[in-house]
Structure formats: structure tokens, C-alpha cells
Amino acid sequence: MAGGGLKGGSSYGSTDVYGWKAAENITTWHDFHATILHLLGIDHEELTFYHNGIERRLTNVHGEVIDAILS
């Protein structure tokens, strides 16, 4: 992801004492996909496809762009 629009050398969030579960700044794969699409210049809310006669979004209705990791 170097040079792709992310802050270099940073981490986002933290885990519990044992490193088992996220404890702070918990994100989902919907957020990850929305952020990647944003970096590619694609609006994740406008990107749709038809599946079984229903128009769907790749990020469903949950995705949020993670602005804190963008440079």
C-alpha cells in the first residue's frame, strides 16, 4: 500500500492484553473495502451489481471510509 494514499509507518487501533480481540477502533471488512475503493477513486455507495434480481452494494449498507488512516 506504499504510496497509495495511506499514512506510512502507523498503526490503527489496539487489541486486548492477549492480542486476541480488537479493543479500540474496531473496524469491519465492510470498512476495509470502502476504504480501498475510496483509494481507487470509486464511491463505494454508488458501486452496485445485480444479484438474483436485486441491486446490491459490495460494502452492503455498513461500509464507512476510515479517514484516520488516509494521508
PyRosetta script that sets phi, psi and omega in degrees:
from pyrosetta import init, pose_from_sequence

init()
pose = pose_from_sequence("MAGGGLKGGSSYGSTDVYGWKAAENITTWHDFHATILHLLGIDHEELTFYHNGIERRLTNVHGEVIDAILS")
pose.set_psi(1, 3.5)
pose.set_omega(1, -178.4)
pose.set_phi(2, -60.1)
pose.set_psi(2, 130.3)
pose.set_omega(2, 179.0)
pose.set_phi(3, 78.0)
pose.set_psi(3, 6.5)
pose.set_omega(3, -176.8)
pose.set_phi(4, -91.5)
pose.set_psi(4, 3.2)
pose.set_omega(4, 179.7)
pose.set_phi(5, 107.3)
pose.set_psi(5, 7.3)
pose.set_omega(5, 177.5)
pose.set_phi(6, -100.4)
pose.set_psi(6, 154.5)
pose.set_omega(6, 175.9)
pose.set_phi(7, -68.6)
pose.set_psi(7, 130.1)
pose.set_omega(7, -179.2)
pose.set_phi(8, -80.9)
pose.set_psi(8, 146.1)
pose.set_omega(8, 173.8)
pose.set_phi(9, 64.4)
pose.set_psi(9, 34.5)
pose.set_omega(9, -179.0)
pose.set_phi(10, -127.4)
pose.set_psi(10, 160.8)
pose.set_omega(10, 174.6)
pose.set_phi(11, -122.4)
pose.set_psi(11, 157.6)
pose.set_omega(11, -177.2)
pose.set_phi(12, -129.2)
pose.set_psi(12, 118.0)
pose.set_omega(12, 179.4)
pose.set_phi(13, 88.0)
pose.set_psi(13, -178.1)
pose.set_omega(13, 178.2)
pose.set_phi(14, -152.7)
pose.set_psi(14, 167.8)
pose.set_omega(14, 179.9)
pose.set_phi(15, -114.1)
pose.set_psi(15, 176.2)
pose.set_omega(15, 176.0)
pose.set_phi(16, -71.0)
pose.set_psi(16, -177.7)
pose.set_omega(16, -175.4)
pose.set_phi(17, -58.8)
pose.set_psi(17, -35.3)
pose.set_omega(17, -176.1)
pose.set_phi(18, -91.6)
pose.set_psi(18, -5.6)
pose.set_omega(18, -177.9)
pose.set_phi(19, 74.7)
pose.set_psi(19, 21.6)
pose.set_omega(19, -175.5)
pose.set_phi(20, -86.7)
pose.set_psi(20, -45.4)
pose.set_omega(20, -177.0)
pose.set_phi(21, -130.0)
pose.set_psi(21, 152.6)
pose.set_omega(21, 175.4)
pose.set_phi(22, -67.9)
pose.set_psi(22, 139.8)
pose.set_omega(22, -177.9)
pose.set_phi(23, -118.0)
pose.set_psi(23, -26.2)
pose.set_omega(23, -174.4)
pose.set_phi(24, -138.7)
pose.set_psi(24, 139.9)
pose.set_omega(24, -178.4)
pose.set_phi(25, 54.6)
pose.set_psi(25, 52.8)
pose.set_omega(25, -178.8)
pose.set_phi(26, -70.8)
pose.set_psi(26, 129.3)
pose.set_omega(26, 178.6)
pose.set_phi(27, -124.0)
pose.set_psi(27, 162.8)
pose.set_omega(27, 179.5)
pose.set_phi(28, -114.0)
pose.set_psi(28, 173.4)
pose.set_omega(28, 177.9)
pose.set_phi(29, -69.8)
pose.set_psi(29, -23.9)
pose.set_omega(29, 174.6)
pose.set_phi(30, -62.2)
pose.set_psi(30, -43.0)
pose.set_omega(30, 178.3)
pose.set_phi(31, -65.2)
pose.set_psi(31, -40.6)
pose.set_omega(31, 179.0)
pose.set_phi(32, -61.5)
pose.set_psi(32, -47.6)
pose.set_omega(32, 179.3)
pose.set_phi(33, -63.6)
pose.set_psi(33, -41.6)
pose.set_omega(33, 179.2)
pose.set_phi(34, -61.9)
pose.set_psi(34, -38.9)
pose.set_omega(34, 179.9)
pose.set_phi(35, -69.1)
pose.set_psi(35, -43.3)
pose.set_omega(35, 178.6)
pose.set_phi(36, -62.9)
pose.set_psi(36, -44.1)
pose.set_omega(36, 178.6)
pose.set_phi(37, -63.2)
pose.set_psi(37, -37.6)
pose.set_omega(37, 177.1)
pose.set_phi(38, -61.9)
pose.set_psi(38, -42.3)
pose.set_omega(38, 178.8)
pose.set_phi(39, -65.9)
pose.set_psi(39, -28.2)
pose.set_omega(39, 177.3)
pose.set_phi(40, -83.3)
pose.set_psi(40, -4.0)
pose.set_omega(40, 178.8)
pose.set_phi(41, 85.9)
pose.set_psi(41, 20.3)
pose.set_omega(41, -178.8)
pose.set_phi(42, -111.8)
pose.set_psi(42, 130.9)
pose.set_omega(42, 176.6)
pose.set_phi(43, -78.6)
pose.set_psi(43, 114.7)
pose.set_omega(43, -174.6)
pose.set_phi(44, -67.9)
pose.set_psi(44, -20.2)
pose.set_omega(44, 178.6)
pose.set_phi(45, -81.3)
pose.set_psi(45, -20.0)
pose.set_omega(45, 179.6)
pose.set_phi(46, -96.5)
pose.set_psi(46, -16.7)
pose.set_omega(46, -179.3)
pose.set_phi(47, -78.3)
pose.set_psi(47, 109.1)
pose.set_omega(47, -177.9)
pose.set_phi(48, -130.4)
pose.set_psi(48, 161.6)
pose.set_omega(48, 175.2)
pose.set_phi(49, -147.0)
pose.set_psi(49, 155.9)
pose.set_omega(49, 178.9)
pose.set_phi(50, -93.4)
pose.set_psi(50, 132.1)
pose.set_omega(50, 177.2)
pose.set_phi(51, -140.2)
pose.set_psi(51, 118.9)
pose.set_omega(51, -177.6)
pose.set_phi(52, 54.8)
pose.set_psi(52, 38.3)
pose.set_omega(52, 177.1)
pose.set_phi(53, 79.1)
pose.set_psi(53, 6.6)
pose.set_omega(53, -179.5)
pose.set_phi(54, -118.1)
pose.set_psi(54, 135.8)
pose.set_omega(54, 176.6)
pose.set_phi(55, -80.9)
pose.set_psi(55, 123.1)
pose.set_omega(55, -176.6)
pose.set_phi(56, -123.0)
pose.set_psi(56, 160.1)
pose.set_omega(56, 175.3)
pose.set_phi(57, -108.3)
pose.set_psi(57, 149.4)
pose.set_omega(57, 178.5)
pose.set_phi(58, -61.9)
pose.set_psi(58, -37.6)
pose.set_omega(58, -178.4)
pose.set_phi(59, -94.8)
pose.set_psi(59, 13.5)
pose.set_omega(59, -178.9)
pose.set_phi(60, 56.7)
pose.set_psi(60, -137.3)
pose.set_omega(60, 178.4)
pose.set_phi(61, -111.8)
pose.set_psi(61, 9.9)
pose.set_omega(61, -171.3)
pose.set_phi(62, -102.5)
pose.set_psi(62, -24.6)
pose.set_omega(62, -168.7)
pose.set_phi(63, -64.3)
pose.set_psi(63, 136.4)
pose.set_omega(63, 174.9)
pose.set_phi(64, -130.7)
pose.set_psi(64, 136.9)
pose.set_omega(64, 176.3)
pose.set_phi(65, -71.0)
pose.set_psi(65, 132.6)
pose.set_omega(65, 179.9)
pose.set_phi(66, -86.8)
pose.set_psi(66, 93.5)
pose.set_omega(66, -176.7)
pose.set_phi(67, -69.4)
pose.set_psi(67, -24.0)
pose.set_omega(67, -175.8)
pose.set_phi(68, -67.7)
pose.set_psi(68, -21.5)
pose.set_omega(68, -178.2)
pose.set_phi(69, -100.0)
pose.set_psi(69, -4.1)
pose.set_omega(69, -180.0)
pose.set_phi(70, -84.0)
pose.set_psi(70, 143.0)
pose.set_omega(70, 180.0)
pose.set_phi(71, -89.0)
pose.dump_pdb("model.pdb")
